[in-house]
Amino acid sequence: MLTETLTTLDTQATIERLNRHLADALLLAAEAKAWHWSVYGPTFPELHALFEAQAESARRGADELAERVVQLGGVPAAFPQEWLAHGALEVPEAGSVPAPREMLRHFAANLDRIIAAVREDIPRVDPTTADILTDWLRETEKNRWMVTATARE
């Protein structure tokens, strides 16, 4: 009985961790789409495409995270109010359209937040979930490299 209780508690903690990462992935996708629609200036074509690719990557990551939540018997944080409640990203002010370089800086800072949180949680979950988080970490680190390389002067 004690083993079953610990397993249930571990599973619930894993679901909560996954929902936090899911919320962050969906917030990141929303931010990327906002910048995709709002970017301007001489680098518009490149940044427009970059932010679209970032949004697609975040949505793919979110799908994997959400499916793992369901596999563990949980309910994914699927709605915007849940993303804000569970997520840890810095959300830009509504209606703001910063300069393209600031968009890149803000986005990179949110990628850094995701990287730190995922690295912290990988050793705290079961091996299957750790694999999913490791894949998400790998993708997020690659995306951060792409964003910061684009932002360099």
ROGU-432500 format. One record per residue (C-alpha): residue in one letter; residue number from 1; chain; x, y, z. Coordinates in Angstrom, 2 decimals. Each point is the difference from the previous one (the first is absolute). Last residue first. Layout:
N
A NUM A X Y Z .
...
END
This chain:
153
E 153 A 25.42 42.26 -34.10 .
R 152 A -1.36 -3.15 1.51 .
A 151 A -3.79 -0.41 0.10 .
T 150 A -0.09 -2.71 -2.68 .
A 149 A 2.59 -2.08 1.83 .
T 148 A -2.03 0.47 3.19 .
V 147 A -3.18 -1.27 -1.64 .
M 146 A 1.60 -3.00 -1.71 .
W 145 A 1.95 -0.97 3.13 .
R 144 A -3.16 0.27 2.08 .
N 143 A -1.78 -2.24 -2.48 .
K 142 A 2.71 -2.64 0.32 .
E 141 A -0.23 0.16 3.78 .
T 140 A -3.79 -0.31 -0.23 .
E 139 A 0.19 -3.04 -2.28 .
R 138 A 2.49 -1.80 2.27 .
L 137 A -2.03 0.90 3.10 .
W 136 A -3.22 -1.29 -1.58 .
D 135 A 1.74 -3.27 -0.93 .
T 134 A 1.37 -0.24 3.55 .
L 133 A -3.48 0.66 1.41 .
I 132 A -1.43 -2.86 -2.07 .
D 131 A 2.84 -2.30 1.05 .
A 130 A -0.44 1.01 3.66 .
T 129 A -3.71 -0.84 -0.30 .
T 128 A 0.93 -3.51 -1.07 .
P 127 A 2.68 -0.32 2.71 .
D 126 A -2.24 1.10 2.91 .
V 125 A 0.31 3.57 1.28 .
R 124 A 2.14 2.05 2.39 .
P 123 A 3.32 -0.23 -1.89 .
I 122 A -1.53 1.80 -3.01 .
D 121 A -1.68 2.70 2.10 .
E 120 A 2.88 2.45 0.57 .
R 119 A 1.20 -0.19 -3.60 .
V 118 A -3.56 0.69 -1.14 .
A 117 A -0.28 3.09 2.21 .
A 116 A 3.36 1.46 -1.10 .
I 115 A -0.69 -0.58 -3.70 .
I 114 A -3.49 1.49 0.24 .
R 113 A 1.27 3.16 1.70 .
D 112 A 2.78 0.33 -2.59 .
L 111 A -2.59 -0.28 -2.80 .
N 110 A -1.90 2.81 1.71 .
A 109 A 3.15 2.15 0.01 .
A 108 A 0.55 -0.80 -3.70 .
F 107 A -3.55 1.21 -0.80 .
H 106 A 0.55 3.26 1.84 .
R 105 A 3.31 0.60 -1.75 .
L 104 A -1.44 -0.86 -3.44 .
M 103 A -3.00 2.30 0.48 .
E 102 A 2.37 2.69 1.28 .
R 101 A 2.04 -0.28 -3.21 .
P 100 A -3.22 0.29 -2.06 .
A 99 A -1.03 3.25 1.72 .
P 98 A -2.87 -0.45 2.42 .
V 97 A -3.62 -0.42 -1.01 .
S 96 A -2.09 0.06 3.16 .
G 95 A -3.72 -0.66 -0.22 .
A 94 A -0.10 -2.12 3.11 .
E 93 A 3.14 0.33 2.10 .
P 92 A 2.43 -2.82 -0.65 .
V 91 A -0.38 -3.18 2.05 .
E 90 A 3.02 -1.03 2.05 .
L 89 A -0.04 -3.76 0.12 .
A 88 A -0.79 -2.06 3.10 .
G 87 A -3.11 -1.83 -1.14 .
H 86 A -2.62 -1.66 2.20 .
A 85 A -2.52 2.82 0.53 .
L 84 A 0.71 1.81 -3.27 .
W 83 A -0.18 -3.20 -2.01 .
E 82 A -3.14 -1.00 1.89 .
Q 81 A -1.75 3.26 -0.99 .
P 80 A 1.05 -0.71 -3.60 .
F 79 A -1.61 -3.45 -0.15 .
A 78 A 1.59 -3.43 -0.40 .
A 77 A 1.68 -0.72 3.32 .
P 76 A -0.14 -3.73 -0.71 .
V 75 A -2.21 -2.29 2.11 .
G 74 A 1.76 -2.85 1.75 .
G 73 A -0.05 -3.77 -0.29 .
L 72 A 3.73 -0.50 -0.65 .
Q 71 A -0.63 -0.50 -3.73 .
V 70 A -2.03 3.24 0.03 .
V 69 A 2.93 1.98 1.40 .
R 68 A 2.30 -1.71 -2.52 .
E 67 A -2.27 1.15 -2.84 .
A 66 A 0.15 3.55 1.30 .
L 65 A 3.82 0.03 0.05 .
E 64 A 0.27 -1.41 -3.52 .
D 63 A -2.55 2.49 -1.34 .
A 62 A 1.68 2.90 1.78 .
G 61 A 3.32 -0.86 -1.63 .
R 60 A -1.62 0.03 -3.43 .
R 59 A -1.68 3.34 0.81 .
A 58 A 3.33 1.46 1.16 .
S 57 A 1.70 -1.08 -3.23 .
E 56 A -2.77 1.46 -2.14 .
A 55 A 0.19 3.31 1.87 .
Q 54 A 3.79 0.13 -0.40 .
A 53 A -0.30 -0.69 -3.74 .
E 52 A -2.51 2.85 -0.32 .
F 51 A 2.31 2.26 2.01 .
L 50 A 2.92 -0.76 -2.32 .
A 49 A -2.07 0.50 -3.18 .
H 48 A -1.18 3.49 1.04 .
L 47 A 3.50 0.73 1.26 .
E 46 A 1.59 -0.79 -3.35 .
P 45 A -2.60 1.81 -2.11 .
F 44 A -0.14 3.05 2.33 .
T 43 A 3.73 0.68 0.22 .
P 42 A -0.37 3.48 -1.52 .
G 41 A -2.76 0.99 2.41 .
Y 40 A -3.03 -1.57 1.58 .
V 39 A -1.04 -2.83 2.32 .
S 38 A -3.63 -0.01 1.11 .
W 37 A -1.55 -3.20 -1.38 .
H 36 A 3.03 -2.20 0.69 .
W 35 A 0.49 1.81 3.33 .
A 34 A -3.50 -0.98 1.11 .
K 33 A 0.48 -3.50 -1.41 .
A 32 A 3.22 -0.45 1.99 .
E 31 A -1.70 1.26 3.16 .
A 30 A -2.87 -2.45 -0.44 .
A 29 A 2.41 -2.89 -0.58 .
L 28 A 1.96 0.98 3.12 .
L 27 A -3.20 0.12 2.06 .
L 26 A -0.86 -3.45 -1.33 .
A 25 A 3.43 -1.39 0.89 .
D 24 A -0.14 1.64 3.44 .
A 23 A -3.42 -1.49 0.72 .
L 22 A 1.23 -3.43 -1.10 .
H 21 A 3.07 0.33 2.23 .
R 20 A -2.20 0.79 3.01 .
N 19 A -2.40 -2.77 -1.03 .
L 18 A 2.90 -2.44 -0.13 .
R 17 A 1.12 0.93 3.50 .
E 16 A -3.55 -0.41 1.34 .
I 15 A -0.36 -3.37 -1.76 .
T 14 A 3.34 -1.09 1.46 .
A 13 A -1.11 1.00 3.50 .
Q 12 A -3.22 -1.99 -0.48 .
T 11 A 1.99 -3.03 -1.18 .
D 10 A 2.36 0.22 2.97 .
L 9 A -2.95 0.27 2.39 .
T 8 A -1.69 -3.01 -1.61 .
T 7 A 3.24 -1.97 0.15 .
L 6 A 0.46 0.96 3.64 .
T 5 A -3.55 -1.12 0.80 .
E 4 A 0.45 -3.30 -1.88 .
T 3 A 3.24 -0.71 1.86 .
L 2 A -1.69 0.72 3.36 .
M 1 A -2.80 -2.44 -0.86 .
END
